[in-house]
Amino acid sequence: MSKPPVGYVSIRLFAHATEDPEKVLTAAKNLFPQENVEAIQFKRTKLKGHHGNPIIILEAKIRDPEIIRGLLEKLASALSPQDKRHLKQKISLHVDGSNLYLRLDKQAAFLGEIKLSNVDSIRLSLHFKRNWTKRIEEACEKLGITT
């Protein structure tokens, strides 16, 4: 893959009071190739939930084209054929402007798997470059994220 059509990636997830924040961070880092993990810096924000329970928000913005390329290749190789078909069929629900929004299973990511999920998920936003905005569906197919 030459230069990826994605300009930057935003990742966001929550570590709830019942979760070990380091394990939650591991889940997020498992989305990326091992050689890129140390270069990704996550910002931690501490909050209190509705009932006063502690919540930590972990966020990162990745602009490095090599790290983005590695993420896209890992998504393409690890998403199941069912998830790829589902994403293709429902792509309009995942696209807003120049952004593709994905929610990935946090528990599966901790175990080294990548699956789509809407429950307690890792929120991944792929921000496509301007010249790809109208062609996100085509780009996803070329990248192997959809089939």
Contacts in CASP RR format, 6 or more apart in sequence:
PFRMAT RR
TARGET T0000
AUTHOR 0000-0000-0000
METHOD contacts of the structure
MODEL  1
MSKPPVGYVSIRLFAHATEDPEKVLTAAKNLFPQENVEAIQFKRTKLKGH
HGNPIIILEAKIRDPEIIRGLLEKLASALSPQDKRHLKQKISLHVDGSNL
YLRLDKQAAFLGEIKLSNVDSIRLSLHFKRNWTKRIEEACEKLGITT
1 69 0 8 1.000
1 72 0 8 1.000
1 73 0 8 1.000
1 143 0 8 1.000
3 65 0 8 1.000
4 65 0 8 1.000
4 68 0 8 1.000
4 69 0 8 1.000
4 72 0 8 1.000
4 143 0 8 1.000
5 128 0 8 1.000
5 129 0 8 1.000
5 131 0 8 1.000
5 132 0 8 1.000
5 139 0 8 1.000
5 143 0 8 1.000
6 68 0 8 1.000
6 72 0 8 1.000
6 126 0 8 1.000
6 127 0 8 1.000
6 128 0 8 1.000
6 129 0 8 1.000
7 63 0 8 1.000
7 65 0 8 1.000
7 68 0 8 1.000
7 127 0 8 1.000
7 128 0 8 1.000
7 129 0 8 1.000
8 61 0 8 1.000
8 62 0 8 1.000
8 63 0 8 1.000
8 68 0 8 1.000
8 127 0 8 1.000
9 61 0 8 1.000
9 62 0 8 1.000
9 67 0 8 1.000
9 68 0 8 1.000
9 71 0 8 1.000
9 124 0 8 1.000
9 125 0 8 1.000
9 126 0 8 1.000
9 127 0 8 1.000
10 59 0 8 1.000
10 60 0 8 1.000
10 61 0 8 1.000
10 62 0 8 1.000
10 123 0 8 1.000
10 124 0 8 1.000
10 125 0 8 1.000
10 127 0 8 1.000
11 28 0 8 1.000
11 31 0 8 1.000
11 58 0 8 1.000
11 59 0 8 1.000
11 60 0 8 1.000
11 61 0 8 1.000
11 62 0 8 1.000
11 122 0 8 1.000
11 123 0 8 1.000
11 124 0 8 1.000
11 125 0 8 1.000
12 57 0 8 1.000
12 58 0 8 1.000
12 59 0 8 1.000
12 122 0 8 1.000
12 123 0 8 1.000
12 125 0 8 1.000
13 24 0 8 1.000
13 27 0 8 1.000
13 28 0 8 1.000
13 57 0 8 1.000
13 58 0 8 1.000
13 106 0 8 1.000
13 121 0 8 1.000
13 122 0 8 1.000
13 123 0 8 1.000
14 24 0 8 1.000
14 55 0 8 1.000
14 56 0 8 1.000
14 57 0 8 1.000
14 58 0 8 1.000
14 120 0 8 1.000
15 21 0 8 1.000
15 24 0 8 1.000
15 25 0 8 1.000
15 55 0 8 1.000
15 56 0 8 1.000
15 57 0 8 1.000
15 58 0 8 1.000
16 53 0 8 1.000
16 55 0 8 1.000
16 120 0 8 1.000
17 53 0 8 1.000
17 54 0 8 1.000
17 55 0 8 1.000
21 44 0 8 1.000
21 56 0 8 1.000
21 58 0 8 1.000
23 110 0 8 1.000
24 56 0 8 1.000
24 58 0 8 1.000
24 106 0 8 1.000
24 110 0 8 1.000
25 42 0 8 1.000
25 58 0 8 1.000
26 110 0 8 1.000
27 106 0 8 1.000
27 107 0 8 1.000
27 109 0 8 1.000
27 110 0 8 1.000
27 122 0 8 1.000
28 42 0 8 1.000
28 58 0 8 1.000
28 60 0 8 1.000
28 109 0 8 1.000
28 122 0 8 1.000
29 37 0 8 1.000
29 40 0 8 1.000
30 109 0 8 1.000
30 110 0 8 1.000
30 112 0 8 1.000
31 71 0 8 1.000
31 74 0 8 1.000
31 75 0 8 1.000
31 104 0 8 1.000
31 109 0 8 1.000
31 114 0 8 1.000
31 122 0 8 1.000
31 124 0 8 1.000
32 40 0 8 1.000
32 67 0 8 1.000
32 70 0 8 1.000
32 71 0 8 1.000
32 74 0 8 1.000
33 70 0 8 1.000
33 71 0 8 1.000
33 73 0 8 1.000
33 74 0 8 1.000
36 64 0 8 1.000
36 66 0 8 1.000
36 67 0 8 1.000
36 70 0 8 1.000
36 71 0 8 1.000
39 64 0 8 1.000
39 67 0 8 1.000
40 60 0 8 1.000
40 62 0 8 1.000
40 67 0 8 1.000
41 60 0 8 1.000
42 58 0 8 1.000
42 59 0 8 1.000
42 60 0 8 1.000
43 58 0 8 1.000
43 59 0 8 1.000
43 60 0 8 1.000
44 56 0 8 1.000
44 57 0 8 1.000
44 58 0 8 1.000
45 56 0 8 1.000
45 57 0 8 1.000
45 59 0 8 1.000
46 54 0 8 1.000
46 55 0 8 1.000
46 56 0 8 1.000
47 54 0 8 1.000
47 55 0 8 1.000
47 56 0 8 1.000
47 57 0 8 1.000
48 54 0 8 1.000
48 55 0 8 1.000
49 55 0 8 1.000
62 68 0 8 1.000
62 71 0 8 1.000
72 126 0 8 1.000
72 143 0 8 1.000
72 145 0 8 1.000
74 114 0 8 1.000
75 102 0 8 1.000
75 114 0 8 1.000
75 143 0 8 1.000
75 144 0 8 1.000
75 145 0 8 1.000
76 143 0 8 1.000
76 144 0 8 1.000
76 145 0 8 1.000
78 113 0 8 1.000
78 114 0 8 1.000
79 87 0 8 1.000
79 114 0 8 1.000
79 115 0 8 1.000
79 116 0 8 1.000
79 145 0 8 1.000
80 115 0 8 1.000
81 147 0 8 1.000
83 115 0 8 1.000
83 116 0 8 1.000
84 144 0 8 1.000
84 145 0 8 1.000
84 146 0 8 1.000
84 147 0 8 1.000
85 146 0 8 1.000
85 147 0 8 1.000
86 116 0 8 1.000
87 94 0 8 1.000
87 102 0 8 1.000
87 116 0 8 1.000
87 140 0 8 1.000
87 145 0 8 1.000
87 146 0 8 1.000
88 137 0 8 1.000
88 140 0 8 1.000
88 141 0 8 1.000
88 146 0 8 1.000
88 147 0 8 1.000
91 100 0 8 1.000
91 136 0 8 1.000
91 137 0 8 1.000
91 140 0 8 1.000
91 146 0 8 1.000
94 100 0 8 1.000
94 101 0 8 1.000
94 102 0 8 1.000
95 101 0 8 1.000
95 136 0 8 1.000
95 137 0 8 1.000
97 133 0 8 1.000
98 127 0 8 1.000
98 128 0 8 1.000
98 129 0 8 1.000
98 130 0 8 1.000
98 132 0 8 1.000
98 133 0 8 1.000
98 136 0 8 1.000
99 125 0 8 1.000
99 126 0 8 1.000
99 127 0 8 1.000
99 128 0 8 1.000
100 125 0 8 1.000
100 126 0 8 1.000
100 128 0 8 1.000
100 136 0 8 1.000
100 140 0 8 1.000
101 123 0 8 1.000
101 124 0 8 1.000
101 125 0 8 1.000
101 126 0 8 1.000
102 116 0 8 1.000
102 123 0 8 1.000
102 124 0 8 1.000
102 125 0 8 1.000
102 126 0 8 1.000
103 116 0 8 1.000
103 117 0 8 1.000
103 118 0 8 1.000
103 121 0 8 1.000
103 122 0 8 1.000
103 123 0 8 1.000
103 124 0 8 1.000
104 114 0 8 1.000
104 115 0 8 1.000
104 116 0 8 1.000
104 117 0 8 1.000
104 121 0 8 1.000
104 122 0 8 1.000
104 124 0 8 1.000
105 113 0 8 1.000
105 114 0 8 1.000
105 115 0 8 1.000
105 116 0 8 1.000
105 117 0 8 1.000
105 119 0 8 1.000
105 121 0 8 1.000
105 122 0 8 1.000
106 117 0 8 1.000
106 120 0 8 1.000
106 121 0 8 1.000
106 122 0 8 1.000
107 120 0 8 1.000
108 114 0 8 1.000
108 115 0 8 1.000
108 117 0 8 1.000
109 122 0 8 1.000
128 136 0 8 1.000
128 139 0 8 1.000
132 139 0 8 1.000
137 146 0 8 1.000
140 146 0 8 1.000
141 147 0 8 1.000
END
